[in-house]
């Protein structure tokens, strides 16, 4: 997902021990929790926060790629990118709908995003100056998202798990599309390969921080694991992503920008260099290159679309009134 280890989460809950034991027994038995089932307040709050961050990230993630639709180098590339951006909008819709089953409204979630209370993935606060950035986003960003999202298909909360099945299928298309763009550039003219390498250099480290803070700093990770909202820790998912992605880079003759990257025969896994977590928190707190632009774009879209939402509500009320009158006349 794009929720980055659930920034700002609060898993605190106050139910009595007997209730929590019964609930945990259902979780341990791999039963799906549905909207009308009793659940701890902390479980509900954690899901609202996580699904909301995920939904916001899908919608904000449309912005850097939407900016390239008219500038894509061919009609085929334009059509594929347009389809991808449309998919991301659909993902946001599924996720907002899943969050609403927990008692929160879309208006509330959007207001929290615009006020800064709710977060979206820091990955979308970086600029996309070249066409290769679109390839890097598809390959790395969506690749990291898939690594996070596939386990969410087994999330203990039913509506979220079911929404993720379709999301993962579409994200796999996005990842392949991005990798194919990077492969084409890497095997093209020297200037094109340089462009691909430059994009990899700029997106590699932001992609690694998408998995969230290290496990030692992940405050509510253990509770989310116990409730089976998450199935893997942040560091486990980061390691799986690196192990899958480094061979892909080598295959198209690009170099991962980590001089400390080493293969460990004992763990059968790559060991990476230090991550700049100060940079991560700086961007999360609103000081990235594109933070202001992203929120400004979302605020404008929300305000410009107010009349459409009002019209839809009025139309719905009118239909209900007519239906009630028709029933009364029978």
C-alpha positions in Angstrom: 0.0 0.0 0.0 1.0 3.7 0.1 0.3 4.2 3.8 3.9 4.0 5.0 3.6 2.1 8.2 0.5 4.1 9.2 1.9 7.5 10.1 0.1 9.0 13.0 -1.8 5.9 13.9 -3.3 5.3 17.3 -4.2 1.7 18.2 -5.2 2.4 21.8 -8.4 0.5 22.8 -10.3 0.3 26.1 -12.5 -2.8 25.9 -12.4 -5.4 28.7 -10.1 -8.3 28.5 -12.9 -10.9 27.8 -14.1 -8.9 24.7 -10.5 -8.5 23.4 -9.9 -12.3 23.8 -13.0 -13.2 21.9 -12.1 -10.8 19.1 -8.5 -12.1 18.9 -9.8 -15.7 18.8 -11.7 -14.8 15.6 -8.6 -13.1 14.2 -6.5 -16.1 15.0 -9.0 -18.4 13.4 -8.7 -16.4 10.1 -12.3 -15.2 10.3 -13.1 -12.1 8.3 -14.4 -9.1 10.4 -17.3 -7.5 8.7 -18.7 -3.9 9.2 -21.5 -4.9 11.5 -19.4 -7.2 13.7 -18.3 -6.0 17.1 -14.7 -4.8 17.0 -12.3 -3.0 19.3 -12.2 0.8 19.0 -8.5 0.6 18.3 -9.0 -1.8 15.5 -11.6 0.5 13.9 -9.4 3.6 14.3 -6.4 1.8 12.9 -8.3 0.7 9.8 -9.8 4.1 9.2 -6.4 5.7 9.4 -4.7 3.1 7.2 -7.4 2.8 4.5 -7.8 6.6 4.5 -4.0 7.1 4.0 -4.1 4.5 1.3 -7.1 6.1 -0.5 -5.5 9.6 -0.3 -2.3 8.2 -1.8 -4.1 6.7 -4.8 -5.8 10.0 -5.6 -2.8 12.2 -5.0 -0.7 9.7 -7.0 -2.8 10.5 -10.1 -1.2 14.0 -10.2 2.4 13.4 -11.2 1.4 11.0 -13.9 -1.7 12.9 -15.1 0.7 15.8 -15.9 2.5 13.5 -18.5 -0.5 12.2 -20.4 -0.4 14.9 -23.1 3.4 14.7 -23.3 3.8 11.0 -23.5 6.0 10.1 -26.6 3.5 8.1 -28.6 -0.3 7.4 -28.8 0.3 4.0 -27.3 2.1 5.5 -24.3 -0.7 8.1 -23.9 -3.4 5.5 -23.9 -1.6 3.2 -21.4 -0.9 6.1 -19.1 -4.4 7.4 -19.3 -5.7 3.9 -18.4 -3.3 3.8 -15.5 -4.4 7.2 -14.1 -8.0 6.1 -14.5 -7.3 2.9 -12.5 -5.7 4.9 -9.7 -8.9 7.0 -9.4 -10.9 3.7 -9.2 -8.6 2.4 -6.5 -9.2 5.6 -4.4 -13.0 5.1 -4.9 -12.9 1.4 -3.7 -10.8 2.4 -0.7 -12.9 5.4 0.4 -16.0 3.1 0.1 -14.2 0.5 2.3 -13.4 3.1 4.9 -17.0 4.4 4.9 -18.1 0.9 6.1 -16.3 1.8 9.4 -18.4 4.8 10.1 -16.3 7.6 8.6 -17.5 9.8 5.7 -15.6 10.7 2.6 -16.1 14.4 3.5 -14.4 13.8 6.9 -11.4 12.0 5.3 -11.0 14.7 2.7 -11.1 17.5 5.2 -8.4 15.7 7.3 -6.2 15.4 4.2 -6.6 19.1 3.3 -6.0 20.2 6.9 -2.8 18.1 7.1 -4.2 15.8 9.8 -4.3 12.8 7.4 -1.2 11.8 5.4 -0.6 10.4 2.0 2.6 8.6 0.8 5.6 10.9 0.8 6.7 9.3 -2.6 4.3 11.7 -4.4 6.0 14.8 -3.1 8.9 14.4 -5.6 8.8 16.0 -9.1 8.6 14.2 -12.4 10.8 16.3 -14.8 11.4 13.6 -17.5 9.5 10.8 -19.2 11.7 8.3 -17.4 10.2 9.3 -14.1 6.9 7.8 -15.3 8.7 4.5 -16.0 10.4 4.7 -12.6 7.1 5.3 -10.8 5.5 2.3 -12.5 8.5 0.0 -11.9 9.6 1.1 -8.4 6.6 2.9 -6.8 4.0 0.5 -8.0 6.3 -2.4 -7.5 6.7 -1.4 -3.8 3.0 -0.9 -3.6 2.3 -4.4 -4.9 4.7 -5.8 -2.3 2.6 -4.1 0.4 -0.8 -4.8 -1.1 -0.7 -8.5 -1.9 -0.7 -9.4 1.8 -3.6 -6.9 2.3 -5.7 -9.3 0.2 -5.6 -11.4 3.4 -6.3 -8.5 5.8 -8.7 -9.5 8.6 -11.1 -6.8 7.7 -13.3 -8.1 4.9 -14.2 -5.0 2.8 -10.5 -3.9 2.7 -9.3 -7.4 1.8 -11.8 -7.8 -1.0 -11.1 -4.3 -2.5 -7.4 -5.2 -2.6 -7.9 -8.2 -4.9 -8.8 -6.0 -7.9 -6.4 -3.3 -6.9 -3.5 -5.8 -6.9 -4.4 -7.1 -10.4 -4.4 -3.6 -11.8 -1.2 -2.6 -10.0 0.6 -5.5 -11.5 -0.2 -4.1 -15.0 1.1 -0.7 -13.8 4.4 -2.2 -12.6 4.9 -4.1 -15.9 4.1 -0.9 -17.9 6.7 1.1 -15.9 9.4 -1.6 -16.3 8.8 -1.8 -20.0 9.3 2.0 -20.3 12.6 1.7 -18.4 13.7 -1.2 -20.5 13.0 0.6 -23.7 14.9 3.7 -22.5 17.8 1.6 -21.1 18.2 -0.2 -24.5 17.9 3.0 -26.5 20.3 5.8 -27.3 22.9 6.7 -24.7 20.9 9.8 -23.8 17.9 7.7 -23.2 19.8 5.2 -21.0 21.2 8.2 -19.0 17.7 9.4 -18.5 16.6 6.0 -17.2 19.6 5.8 -14.8 18.9 9.3 -13.6 15.3 8.4 -12.8 16.4 5.3 -10.9 18.9 7.3 -9.0 16.2 9.8 -7.8 13.4 7.3 -7.1 15.3 4.4 -5.5 15.6 5.7 -1.9 12.1 7.3 -1.8 10.7 4.0 -2.9 12.5 2.2 -0.1 11.0 4.5 2.5 7.5 3.8 1.2 7.4 0.7 3.5 7.5 2.9 6.5 9.9 3.5 9.4 12.2 0.7 10.5 10.6 -1.9 12.7 12.4 -0.5 15.7 10.6 2.8 15.2 7.2 1.4 14.1 5.1 2.1 17.2 1.9 0.3 16.3 3.3 -2.4 14.0 3.0 -5.2 16.5 -0.7 -4.6 17.2 -1.5 -4.4 13.5 0.3 -7.7 13.0 -1.6 -9.3 15.9 -4.9 -8.1 14.4 -3.7 -9.3 11.0 -4.3 -6.0 9.4 -0.6 -6.3 8.4 1.0 -9.7 7.6 4.6 -8.6 7.3 6.7 -5.9 9.1 8.0 -2.8 7.3 11.6 -4.2 7.2 10.5 -7.6 5.9 8.6 -6.0 3.0 11.5 -3.6 2.2 13.8 -6.6 2.0 11.5 -8.5 -0.3 11.2 -5.5 -2.6 15.0 -5.1 -2.8 15.5 -8.8 -3.5 13.0 -8.7 -6.3 14.1 -5.3 -7.8 17.9 -5.5 -7.9 17.9 -8.4 -10.5 15.4 -6.4 -12.6 17.8 -3.5 -12.7 20.7 -5.7 -13.6 18.8 -7.3 -16.4 18.4 -3.9 -18.2 21.9 -2.8 -17.3 21.0 -0.1 -14.8 22.8 0.4 -11.5 21.0 0.7 -8.2 22.4 3.8 -6.5 23.5 2.2 -3.3 27.3 1.7 -3.0 26.7 -0.4 0.2 24.4 -2.8 -1.4 25.6 -6.4 -0.8 24.3 -9.9 -1.2 24.4 -11.9 2.0 24.8 -15.6 1.4 23.8 -16.5 4.9 20.4 -14.7 4.8 20.0 -15.2 1.0 19.1 -11.5 0.9 20.5 -8.1 0.0 21.8 -5.8 2.6 21.3 -2.1 1.8 23.0 1.1 2.9 21.7 3.6 5.5 18.4 5.3 4.7 18.1 9.0 5.3 15.1 9.0 7.7 15.5 12.7 8.4 14.6 13.3 4.8 11.6 11.0 5.1 10.2 12.8 8.1 10.9 16.2 6.6 8.8 15.2 3.6 6.1 13.6 5.7 5.8 16.8 7.7 5.1 18.8 4.5 8.5 20.1 3.5 9.0 18.1 0.2 9.4 19.7 -3.2 5.8 19.1 -4.2 3.8 19.0 -0.9 2.2 22.4 -1.3 1.4 21.8 -5.0 -0.2 18.4 -4.3 -2.4 19.7 -1.5 -3.3 22.8 -3.5 -4.4 20.6 -6.4 -6.5 18.4 -4.2 -8.1 21.5 -2.5 -8.9 23.0 -5.9 -10.5 19.8 -7.1 -12.5 19.4 -3.9 -13.8 23.0 -4.1 -14.4 23.0 -7.8 -16.4 19.7 -7.5 -18.6 20.9 -4.7 -21.5 21.8 -7.0 -21.4 18.3 -8.5 -21.7 16.7 -5.0 -24.5 19.1 -4.1 -26.3 18.3 -7.3 -26.0 14.6 -6.7 -27.4 14.9 -3.2 -30.3 17.0 -4.4 -31.1 14.6 -7.2 -31.0 11.7 -4.7 -33.4 13.6 -2.4 -35.7 14.3 -5.3 -35.8 10.6 -6.3 -36.5 9.5 -2.7 -39.3 12.1 -2.4 -40.9 10.8 -5.6 -40.5 7.3 -4.5 -42.1 8.0 -1.2 -45.0 9.8 -2.8 -45.6 7.0 -5.3 -45.7 4.4 -2.5 -48.2 6.6 -0.5 -50.4 6.9 -3.6 -50.7 3.1 -4.0 
